[in-house]
Amino acid sequence: MFDVICVPVDGSDYGYEAADVAIELASKFSSKIAAVHVLEEFSLNSYESEENSGDAILAKITKKAAEFNVEVVEHLLTADALRDMKFIVKQTGADLVVIHALGSDNERFVSFDENNISDHQIGSVSERLLRTSDVPVLLVK
């Protein structure tokens, strides 16, 4: 049903929850996982530090997927997740995206409730992907 399931991960607990769902689906459908971590184009941290952190995030997903005999292809990219995620998903060849409603950046929410995280909020990357993706998007809450 799904050959490649893309799961964007940012290192947050939310991202790992989405990865767990993606791994479970991949196991059931004999799919591969395209695990994607985006390094911010402009960061106050060193590139090496960001790269090491991204590698560790992706390795955690690969290790968990191995427990379920699911193949993972890791994608560590420098980009703007908000602007480029649709293109990134296309480049992975995914036919499903599994992403959490929230991300690690609590400053980027689309919500009617200012400054309070609620069940009605969705992260900006997730929201944009839902609106623009050419493949189905499974939103994990």
FENZIRA-V66740 format. One record per backbone hydrogen bond with DSSP energy under -1.0 kcal/mol. CO is the residue of the C=O (numbers start at 1). NH is the residue of the N-H. E is the energy in kcal/mol with one decimal. If there is no record, write none. Layout:
{{CO NH E} {CO NH E}}
//
This chain:
{{3 32 -2.8} {4 95 -2.5} {5 34 -2.7} {6 98 -2.8} {7 36 -2.0} {12 16 -1.9} {13 17 -2.0} {14 18 -2.0} {15 19 -2.0} {16 20 -2.2} {17 21 -1.8} {18 22 -2.5} {19 23 -2.8} {20 24 -2.2} {21 25 -2.5} {22 26 -2.8} {23 27 -2.4} {24 28 -1.8} {25 29 -2.3} {26 31 -2.1} {32 5 -2.8} {33 73 -3.0} {34 7 -2.4} {35 75 -2.7} {36 9 -3.3} {37 77 -2.4} {39 79 -2.2} {46 50 -2.2} {47 51 -2.9} {48 52 -2.6} {49 53 -2.2} {50 54 -2.5} {51 55 -2.6} {52 56 -2.0} {53 57 -2.1} {54 58 -2.4} {55 59 -2.4} {56 60 -1.8} {57 61 -1.3} {58 62 -2.4} {59 63 -2.6} {60 64 -2.0} {61 65 -2.7} {62 66 -1.9} {65 68 -1.6} {65 70 -2.3} {66 69 -1.5} {71 33 -2.7} {73 35 -1.6} {75 37 -2.8} {77 39 -4.3} {80 84 -3.5} {81 85 -1.5} {84 88 -2.6} {85 89 -2.7} {86 90 -2.0} {87 91 -2.3} {88 92 -1.5} {89 94 -1.3} {90 93 -1.2} {96 6 -2.9} {97 138 -3.6} {99 140 -2.5} {101 123 -4.4} {104 106 -1.1} {105 108 -1.6} {108 124 -1.9} {110 122 -1.0} {118 121 -1.5} {122 110 -2.5} {123 127 -2.7} {124 128 -2.3} {125 129 -2.3} {126 130 -2.5} {127 131 -1.8} {128 132 -1.9} {129 133 -2.4} {136 97 -2.1} {138 99 -2.3} {140 101 -2.9}}
//
